[in-house]
């Protein structure tokens, strides 16, 4: 229960039909405001005129009721001429003359007023040429011009300081301009390369929503898409960072990915035979000469299980015991990705995928060697291109392999391990490939040539090729 602190006043909250007001605080918006509100607070202490109420003893419960104000409430803190600037009625002591209300009304009528919506032009020499009026009118709909300008400038300055402390906008050029942050958020080695890729892709992106709804730049969207691939960030997370809705993130992700796939597909190149032989690492030359054209393997990406029985059966992987999509990946002897297939259901065998990747087979030349694992029983289709497949030896019902077969298998495993290293690098660099993707990624819409998952994997493979080769030219076989 709050009681009025004025001498002789017995008003209480909850019992009497009056309102209570705390002793006003000192405001520090600017020097003038601080000076006026300090003077006002001291005047309140003087009007209350009690020895036990001082700066040291005042609390939130030290309040004055509405009976001690002419209008029943305190005036605006800058309206110093108002009789209600401090308590003035029934103060319980004779140390105060009654307020001259008529004089206050005459001052109010003489004061020039400006509508709140008046356009105010701030001149550079405003502070030098304008004489500040000490009185500010708090009548509804109007304010003093010079005070309005002062407060606006202070608000702008405060907002600028707040923005400086907050740092650059997330996923902006300034945010990613250091190579360390660029590599962490996007997987691209340097900021300079990131800008080159952005300049390649951005002209092909057209925002199809109203400018009033756009709160992100093209670069922020581009960087956010890369962060989604690189760190596996969820759309809700990106939306929270950019202060947009999840629907907006989904919209620009679906808009950028197909364009990025088309623009970056040139980074996945099947080298000609001359280039392959010039860049053949020593470990391959020692084992197979200069005939190896590609090392292949398949990798799988987890996805949600569809509701349909047929679709569920087509993408269920017996090897992973999960619903997956499967890709055929080929690397050059030096370790760059030279081929990535479209997505197949997790049920598909390595042999089935290879036979149905005619664009892969068309890249083979007579005399080429394809290094593969045991599951790639594709000698027939590769043989039609006058190339050959080299795989580790099988038991074929024997109790053990011969010494020659063991040696051949060891040689193949020694160099074929590099394709597994590339797949591991791809997964660890772009963590979206380690997630269980939404089934929508597998659907091919009428206006798109491929499913969204195909574009996602192609972009990850293309960007992975920007890294340094994993196999040095001087690499030699281990003993």
LOMI-902201 format. One record per residue (C-alpha): chain; residue number from 1; x, y, z. Coordinates in steps of 0.25 Angstrom, whole numbers, plus 5000, padded with zeros to 4 digits. Example, Ala and Ser with C-alpha at 12.3 -4.5 7.8 and 13.67 -1.06 7.14 Angstrom:
mol, seq, c1, c2, c3
A, 1, 5049, 4982, 5031
A, 2, 5055, 4996, 5029
//
This chain:
mol, seq, c1, c2, c3
A, 1, 5000, 5000, 5000
A, 2, 5005, 5014, 4996
A, 3, 5003, 5026, 5004
A, 4, 5005, 5041, 5000
A, 5, 5018, 5047, 5006
A, 6, 5012, 5061, 5007
A, 7, 5011, 5066, 5021
A, 8, 4997, 5065, 5026
A, 9, 4992, 5057, 5014
A, 10, 4986, 5043, 5018
A, 11, 4983, 5038, 5003
A, 12, 4985, 5023, 5001
A, 13, 4985, 5014, 4989
A, 14, 4974, 5004, 4989
A, 15, 4965, 5013, 4998
A, 16, 4964, 5027, 4992
A, 17, 4961, 5030, 4978
A, 18, 4974, 5037, 4975
A, 19, 4986, 5034, 4966
A, 20, 5000, 5034, 4971
A, 21, 5013, 5039, 4965
A, 22, 5028, 5036, 4968
A, 23, 5038, 5047, 4970
A, 24, 5043, 5049, 4955
A, 25, 5057, 5044, 4952
A, 26, 5068, 5052, 4945
A, 27, 5068, 5049, 4930
A, 28, 5081, 5049, 4922
A, 29, 5076, 5051, 4908
A, 30, 5085, 5063, 4906
A, 31, 5091, 5074, 4915
A, 32, 5079, 5083, 4915
A, 33, 5070, 5072, 4918
A, 34, 5079, 5067, 4929
A, 35, 5080, 5081, 4935
A, 36, 5065, 5083, 4935
A, 37, 5061, 5070, 4941
A, 38, 5071, 5072, 4952
A, 39, 5065, 5085, 4955
A, 40, 5051, 5079, 4955
A, 41, 5055, 5067, 4964
A, 42, 5061, 5077, 4975
A, 43, 5049, 5086, 4974
A, 44, 5040, 5073, 4977
A, 45, 5049, 5071, 4990
A, 46, 5047, 5085, 4993
A, 47, 5032, 5085, 4992
A, 48, 5031, 5072, 5000
A, 49, 5039, 5079, 5011
A, 50, 5041, 5067, 5020
A, 51, 5054, 5064, 5027
A, 52, 5053, 5049, 5025
A, 53, 5052, 5050, 5010
A, 54, 5065, 5053, 5003
A, 55, 5073, 5047, 4991
A, 56, 5079, 5037, 5000
A, 57, 5066, 5032, 5006
A, 58, 5056, 5033, 4994
A, 59, 5050, 5020, 4989
A, 60, 5040, 5016, 4979
A, 61, 5029, 5016, 4989
A, 62, 5032, 5031, 4992
A, 63, 5020, 5037, 4984
A, 64, 5011, 5049, 4983
A, 65, 4996, 5048, 4981
A, 66, 4988, 5055, 4970
A, 67, 4982, 5065, 4980
A, 68, 4994, 5073, 4980
A, 69, 4994, 5077, 4966
A, 70, 4985, 5087, 4959
A, 71, 4981, 5078, 4947
A, 72, 4982, 5065, 4956
A, 73, 4996, 5060, 4950
A, 74, 5010, 5065, 4948
A, 75, 5013, 5074, 4935
A, 76, 5023, 5070, 4924
A, 77, 5037, 5070, 4930
A, 78, 5042, 5081, 4920
A, 79, 5030, 5090, 4923
A, 80, 5036, 5098, 4934
A, 81, 5026, 5109, 4934
A, 82, 5014, 5100, 4937
A, 83, 5008, 5101, 4951
A, 84, 5009, 5085, 4951
A, 85, 5024, 5084, 4948
A, 86, 5024, 5081, 4963
A, 87, 5014, 5079, 4974
A, 88, 5007, 5092, 4978
A, 89, 4994, 5090, 4985
A, 90, 4992, 5086, 5000
A, 91, 5006, 5084, 5003
A, 92, 5005, 5085, 5019
A, 93, 5014, 5097, 5020
A, 94, 5014, 5111, 5017
A, 95, 5028, 5112, 5009
A, 96, 5021, 5113, 4995
A, 97, 5013, 5124, 4988
A, 98, 5001, 5119, 4980
A, 99, 5004, 5117, 4966
A, 100, 5000, 5128, 4956
A, 101, 4991, 5120, 4946
A, 102, 4987, 5132, 4938
A, 103, 5001, 5136, 4935
A, 104, 5004, 5122, 4930
A, 105, 4992, 5122, 4921
A, 106, 4997, 5135, 4915
A, 107, 5011, 5129, 4912
A, 108, 5004, 5117, 4905
A, 109, 4996, 5126, 4896
A, 110, 5008, 5134, 4892
A, 111, 5017, 5122, 4889
A, 112, 5018, 5118, 4874
A, 113, 5014, 5104, 4870
A, 114, 5018, 5095, 4859
A, 115, 5011, 5083, 4855
A, 116, 5018, 5069, 4857
A, 117, 5018, 5065, 4843
A, 118, 5025, 5078, 4838
A, 119, 5037, 5075, 4830
A, 120, 5049, 5081, 4837
A, 121, 5062, 5084, 4829
A, 122, 5074, 5083, 4838
A, 123, 5085, 5093, 4834
A, 124, 5100, 5091, 4837
A, 125, 5100, 5103, 4846
A, 126, 5088, 5100, 4853
A, 127, 5094, 5100, 4867
A, 128, 5101, 5113, 4864
A, 129, 5089, 5121, 4858
A, 130, 5077, 5116, 4866
A, 131, 5074, 5121, 4880
A, 132, 5069, 5110, 4888
A, 133, 5055, 5112, 4894
A, 134, 5055, 5108, 4909
A, 135, 5040, 5104, 4908
A, 136, 5035, 5092, 4901
A, 137, 5020, 5090, 4899
A, 138, 5014, 5077, 4902
A, 139, 5000, 5080, 4896
A, 140, 4995, 5068, 4887
A, 141, 4999, 5069, 4873
A, 142, 5010, 5080, 4874
A, 143, 5024, 5081, 4879
A, 144, 5035, 5092, 4878
A, 145, 5043, 5092, 4865
A, 146, 5057, 5093, 4871
A, 147, 5054, 5082, 4882
A, 148, 5048, 5073, 4872
A, 149, 5061, 5074, 4863
A, 150, 5070, 5073, 4875
A, 151, 5063, 5060, 4879
A, 152, 5063, 5054, 4865
A, 153, 5078, 5057, 4864
A, 154, 5081, 5050, 4877
A, 155, 5072, 5038, 4873
A, 156, 5080, 5037, 4860
A, 157, 5093, 5037, 4868
A, 158, 5089, 5027, 4878
A, 159, 5084, 5018, 4867
A, 160, 5098, 5019, 4860
A, 161, 5105, 5016, 4872
A, 162, 5097, 5004, 4875
A, 163, 5099, 4999, 4860
A, 164, 5114, 5001, 4862
A, 165, 5114, 4992, 4875
A, 166, 5106, 4982, 4868
A, 167, 5116, 4979, 4857
A, 168, 5114, 4977, 4842
A, 169, 5101, 4971, 4837
A, 170, 5102, 4955, 4837
A, 171, 5106, 4949, 4824
A, 172, 5110, 4963, 4819
A, 173, 5123, 4966, 4811
A, 174, 5128, 4973, 4823
A, 175, 5125, 4961, 4832
A, 176, 5132, 4951, 4823
A, 177, 5144, 4960, 4818
A, 178, 5154, 4952, 4826
A, 179, 5159, 4939, 4819
A, 180, 5158, 4932, 4832
A, 181, 5143, 4935, 4833
A, 182, 5140, 4933, 4819
A, 183, 5146, 4919, 4819
A, 184, 5138, 4915, 4832
A, 185, 5125, 4920, 4827
A, 186, 5126, 4917, 4812
A, 187, 5137, 4907, 4810
A, 188, 5143, 4916, 4800
A, 189, 5158, 4918, 4802
A, 190, 5159, 4933, 4801
A, 191, 5149, 4945, 4801
A, 192, 5155, 4949, 4787
A, 193, 5150, 4936, 4781
A, 194, 5137, 4937, 4788
A, 195, 5134, 4951, 4781
A, 196, 5138, 4945, 4768
A, 197, 5128, 4934, 4769
A, 198, 5117, 4944, 4774
A, 199, 5120, 4953, 4762
A, 200, 5118, 4941, 4753
A, 201, 5105, 4937, 4759
A, 202, 5098, 4950, 4764
A, 203, 5094, 4955, 4750
A, 204, 5086, 4943, 4747
A, 205, 5078, 4945, 4760
A, 206, 5065, 4953, 4759
A, 207, 5057, 4956, 4772
A, 208, 5043, 4954, 4769
A, 209, 5037, 4960, 4782
A, 210, 5033, 4974, 4785
A, 211, 5044, 4983, 4790
A, 212, 5037, 4987, 4802
A, 213, 5039, 4972, 4807
A, 214, 5054, 4971, 4803
A, 215, 5062, 4972, 4816
A, 216, 5074, 4965, 4811
A, 217, 5084, 4968, 4800
A, 218, 5088, 4958, 4789
A, 219, 5101, 4956, 4795
A, 220, 5095, 4952, 4808
A, 221, 5086, 4942, 4802
A, 222, 5098, 4936, 4794
A, 223, 5106, 4935, 4806
A, 224, 5094, 4929, 4814
A, 225, 5092, 4918, 4804
A, 226, 5107, 4915, 4805
A, 227, 5106, 4915, 4820
A, 228, 5094, 4905, 4819
A, 229, 5103, 4896, 4810
A, 230, 5116, 4898, 4818
A, 231, 5111, 4897, 4833
A, 232, 5098, 4890, 4830
A, 233, 5090, 4902, 4837
A, 234, 5075, 4900, 4837
A, 235, 5066, 4909, 4830
A, 236, 5060, 4914, 4844
A, 237, 5074, 4917, 4849
A, 238, 5078, 4925, 4836
A, 239, 5064, 4932, 4837
A, 240, 5067, 4936, 4852
A, 241, 5081, 4941, 4848
A, 242, 5076, 4950, 4836
A, 243, 5063, 4954, 4844
A, 244, 5054, 4949, 4833
A, 245, 5044, 4938, 4832
A, 246, 5047, 4923, 4829
A, 247, 5039, 4924, 4817
A, 248, 5048, 4935, 4811
A, 249, 5060, 4927, 4814
A, 250, 5054, 4915, 4807
A, 251, 5050, 4924, 4795
A, 252, 5064, 4930, 4793
A, 253, 5070, 4916, 4795
A, 254, 5062, 4910, 4784
A, 255, 5064, 4922, 4775
A, 256, 5080, 4922, 4777
A, 257, 5083, 4907, 4777
A, 258, 5079, 4904, 4762
A, 259, 5086, 4916, 4757
A, 260, 5099, 4913, 4765
A, 261, 5098, 4899, 4760
A, 262, 5098, 4904, 4745
A, 263, 5109, 4914, 4747
A, 264, 5118, 4905, 4755
A, 265, 5117, 4893, 4747
A, 266, 5129, 4897, 4739
A, 267, 5137, 4894, 4751
A, 268, 5135, 4879, 4749
A, 269, 5143, 4876, 4737
A, 270, 5147, 4863, 4731
A, 271, 5162, 4866, 4726
A, 272, 5167, 4862, 4713
A, 273, 5177, 4850, 4712
A, 274, 5189, 4860, 4710
A, 275, 5185, 4867, 4723
A, 276, 5183, 4854, 4730
A, 277, 5197, 4849, 4727
A, 278, 5204, 4862, 4730
A, 279, 5198, 4863, 4744
A, 280, 5199, 4848, 4747
A, 281, 5204, 4846, 4762
A, 282, 5216, 4837, 4763
A, 283, 5208, 4827, 4772
A, 284, 5199, 4824, 4760
A, 285, 5210, 4824, 4750
A, 286, 5218, 4813, 4758
A, 287, 5205, 4804, 4759
A, 288, 5198, 4806, 4746
A, 289, 5207, 4815, 4737
A, 290, 5199, 4827, 4731
A, 291, 5186, 4820, 4727
A, 292, 5177, 4823, 4739
A, 293, 5166, 4832, 4735
A, 294, 5157, 4832, 4747
A, 295, 5155, 4826, 4760
A, 296, 5141, 4823, 4764
A, 297, 5132, 4820, 4776
A, 298, 5118, 4823, 4781
A, 299, 5114, 4831, 4793
A, 300, 5100, 4832, 4799
A, 301, 5093, 4844, 4806
A, 302, 5082, 4841, 4816
A, 303, 5068, 4846, 4813
A, 304, 5054, 4845, 4820
A, 305, 5046, 4833, 4817
A, 306, 5034, 4835, 4808
A, 307, 5020, 4830, 4811
A, 308, 5018, 4823, 4798
A, 309, 5022, 4808, 4798
A, 310, 5028, 4808, 4785
A, 311, 5036, 4820, 4787
A, 312, 5040, 4815, 4801
A, 313, 5045, 4802, 4794
A, 314, 5053, 4809, 4784
A, 315, 5061, 4818, 4793
A, 316, 5064, 4808, 4804
A, 317, 5078, 4805, 4805
A, 318, 5082, 4791, 4811
A, 319, 5096, 4795, 4813
A, 320, 5092, 4808, 4821
A, 321, 5079, 4802, 4827
A, 322, 5073, 4816, 4824
A, 323, 5066, 4823, 4813
A, 324, 5077, 4829, 4804
A, 325, 5080, 4835, 4790
A, 326, 5093, 4830, 4784
A, 327, 5103, 4837, 4774
A, 328, 5114, 4832, 4765
A, 329, 5126, 4840, 4767
A, 330, 5139, 4840, 4759
A, 331, 5152, 4847, 4762
A, 332, 5165, 4849, 4754
A, 333, 5178, 4843, 4759
A, 334, 5181, 4856, 4765
A, 335, 5169, 4856, 4773
A, 336, 5159, 4866, 4767
A, 337, 5145, 4863, 4764
A, 338, 5143, 4860, 4750
A, 339, 5129, 4854, 4750
A, 340, 5117, 4854, 4758
A, 341, 5104, 4847, 4754
A, 342, 5090, 4850, 4757
A, 343, 5083, 4844, 4769
A, 344, 5079, 4829, 4769
A, 345, 5070, 4822, 4780
A, 346, 5078, 4816, 4791
A, 347, 5074, 4802, 4786
A, 348, 5082, 4803, 4773
A, 349, 5094, 4795, 4772
A, 350, 5108, 4801, 4768
A, 351, 5107, 4793, 4755
A, 352, 5093, 4798, 4752
A, 353, 5097, 4813, 4754
A, 354, 5109, 4812, 4745
A, 355, 5102, 4805, 4734
A, 356, 5091, 4816, 4734
A, 357, 5101, 4828, 4734
A, 358, 5104, 4828, 4719
A, 359, 5110, 4842, 4720
A, 360, 5121, 4836, 4729
A, 361, 5123, 4824, 4719
A, 362, 5124, 4834, 4708
A, 363, 5136, 4841, 4714
A, 364, 5145, 4828, 4714
A, 365, 5155, 4827, 4702
A, 366, 5161, 4814, 4697
A, 367, 5172, 4809, 4706
A, 368, 5167, 4816, 4718
A, 369, 5167, 4810, 4732
A, 370, 5156, 4811, 4742
A, 371, 5159, 4808, 4757
A, 372, 5147, 4803, 4765
A, 373, 5143, 4795, 4777
A, 374, 5138, 4780, 4776
A, 375, 5123, 4784, 4774
A, 376, 5126, 4791, 4761
A, 377, 5124, 4779, 4752
A, 378, 5124, 4787, 4739
A, 379, 5134, 4781, 4730
A, 380, 5124, 4779, 4719
A, 381, 5119, 4793, 4718
A, 382, 5133, 4799, 4720
A, 383, 5139, 4789, 4710
A, 384, 5129, 4794, 4699
A, 385, 5137, 4808, 4700
A, 386, 5150, 4800, 4699
A, 387, 5154, 4803, 4713
A, 388, 5156, 4793, 4725
A, 389, 5152, 4793, 4739
A, 390, 5162, 4789, 4750
A, 391, 5156, 4784, 4763
A, 392, 5162, 4777, 4775
A, 393, 5162, 4761, 4774
A, 394, 5150, 4753, 4778
A, 395, 5150, 4740, 4786
A, 396, 5141, 4733, 4776
A, 397, 5139, 4721, 4785
A, 398, 5153, 4719, 4788
A, 399, 5159, 4718, 4802
A, 400, 5169, 4729, 4800
A, 401, 5174, 4738, 4790
A, 402, 5187, 4735, 4782
A, 403, 5200, 4743, 4785
A, 404, 5198, 4750, 4772
A, 405, 5184, 4754, 4775
A, 406, 5188, 4759, 4788
A, 407, 5198, 4768, 4782
A, 408, 5189, 4773, 4771
A, 409, 5178, 4776, 4782
A, 410, 5189, 4783, 4790
A, 411, 5193, 4792, 4779
A, 412, 5179, 4796, 4775
A, 413, 5175, 4799, 4790
A, 414, 5187, 4807, 4791
A, 415, 5183, 4817, 4780
A, 416, 5168, 4815, 4781
A, 417, 5168, 4820, 4795
A, 418, 5169, 4834, 4790
A, 419, 5154, 4834, 4785
A, 420, 5150, 4831, 4799
A, 421, 5158, 4842, 4804
A, 422, 5151, 4852, 4794
A, 423, 5137, 4847, 4798
A, 424, 5141, 4849, 4813
A, 425, 5146, 4863, 4810
A, 426, 5133, 4866, 4802
A, 427, 5125, 4861, 4814
A, 428, 5133, 4868, 4825
A, 429, 5134, 4881, 4817
A, 430, 5119, 4882, 4813
A, 431, 5112, 4877, 4825
A, 432, 5098, 4878, 4818
A, 433, 5102, 4864, 4812
A, 434, 5103, 4858, 4826
A, 435, 5089, 4862, 4829
A, 436, 5076, 4855, 4827
A, 437, 5070, 4863, 4816
A, 438, 5055, 4867, 4814
A, 439, 5048, 4858, 4804
A, 440, 5045, 4871, 4796
A, 441, 5059, 4871, 4792
A, 442, 5057, 4858, 4784
A, 443, 5045, 4863, 4776
A, 444, 5046, 4868, 4762
A, 445, 5037, 4880, 4759
A, 446, 5031, 4883, 4745
A, 447, 5040, 4896, 4743
A, 448, 5053, 4889, 4748
A, 449, 5061, 4880, 4739
A, 450, 5067, 4872, 4751
A, 451, 5063, 4870, 4766
A, 452, 5068, 4879, 4776
A, 453, 5077, 4869, 4783
A, 454, 5085, 4868, 4769
A, 455, 5088, 4883, 4769
A, 456, 5092, 4883, 4784
A, 457, 5102, 4872, 4782
A, 458, 5107, 4878, 4769
A, 459, 5110, 4891, 4776
A, 460, 5117, 4884, 4787
A, 461, 5126, 4876, 4778
A, 462, 5129, 4889, 4769
A, 463, 5133, 4897, 4781
A, 464, 5141, 4885, 4787
A, 465, 5150, 4886, 4774
A, 466, 5154, 4900, 4779
A, 467, 5162, 4893, 4790
A, 468, 5177, 4889, 4788
A, 469, 5179, 4875, 4781
A, 470, 5179, 4864, 4792
A, 471, 5190, 4856, 4784
A, 472, 5203, 4863, 4781
A, 473, 5210, 4861, 4768
A, 474, 5222, 4855, 4775
A, 475, 5214, 4845, 4783
A, 476, 5220, 4831, 4783
A, 477, 5215, 4818, 4788
A, 478, 5218, 4814, 4803
A, 479, 5226, 4801, 4806
//
